[in-house]
Amino acid sequence: MQYDILTLGDYFFDQIFSGLPRFPVLGCETYADELVTTGGGMYITVATLNRLGARVGWPAYFGCDYYSKFVRDLARCRDIDLSLAQVADHPFRRVTTSIPYGGERAFVTFADPIPEDWRTHWLNSLDQCDFRHLHLGGWTSTPELRPLADKAHAKGATVSMDCQDVRCLLEPPTCMGPLSLVDVFLPNAREALIITETTDIESALHQLMPQVEVAVIKDGANGAWAGRRGEIVHAPAVSVGPLVDTTGAGDCFNAGFLFGYIVEKAPLAKCLQYGNICGGFSVTGVGGATCAPDYAELLAWAEKP
């Protein structure tokens, strides 16, 4: 098997309540206008890359539970390659309830403990295929990241990593260690400022650039930034339509950026633009990948003056 991008990250079953008249209050019942259940977590990045036409592999880990089956069936319906996926004979539930309200959102998440064979499955999957790039959906500690990055680099592949709202943010200095093992780091603005202990995007980029080949910071309505070898590039946000739900927009951005960076080998400014377009499409519907663009839509928006 030959992939442009191999992705490592958990599936999530996302249930999203939208159109609330007010944010929920203890002791009161609040009715939403809409409820959507869809794939979350790494599913969002994989589904978007697949829709853009990238050859993407996903060694997902599923359990025997309803939530795993729902997302696995959804991926199959979207013609996502699951040939590297593993289905365990025990539950592996990853469930998030998202409540968008006032341009932000709140989450409640349940996740079963990580099985013992989970990391082994990831490592073995790297030996079963060829790929040009390895993308990790969230911050990974140095001991867990090193064998994965070493295998990828030995194959001549590059490595990227998102951050996500992980425990290491409580101890910012600990977040910097694994960055020497990746080529591209893709935090959002809040995460980047916490990790670098700075107060503005440009300062954060100058802190991150010595650690990685490319530092990318997603800044929502302010667009996105990238730094490489001392050069800083900015691309404004793209408004495709009314903002409905920001859940998963960052994961959708990752897909657009990596499509430009790996598949098209585009300049950084174009990669950022692709990311912003995918993020812009994402927020026009409920669910991260529900409204992800296809390649024709991506190009049409990229060519707009």
Secondary structure, DSSP 4 states (H G I P E B T S, - for coil): -EEEEEEE--EEEEEEEE--SS---TT-----SEEEEEEEEHHHHHHHHHHHT--EE---EE-SSHHHHHHHHHHHHTT---TT-EE-SS---EEEEEEEETTEEEEEEEEPPPPTTHHHHHHHHHHS-EEEEEEESS---HHHHHHHHHHHHHTT-EEEEE--S-GGGGSTHHHHGGGGG-SEEE-BHHHHHHHHT-SSHHHHHHHHTTTSSEEEEE-GGG-EEEEETTEEEEE-----S-----TTHHHHHHHHHHIIIIIS---HHHHHHHHHHHHHHHTTSSSTTTT---HHHHHHHHT--
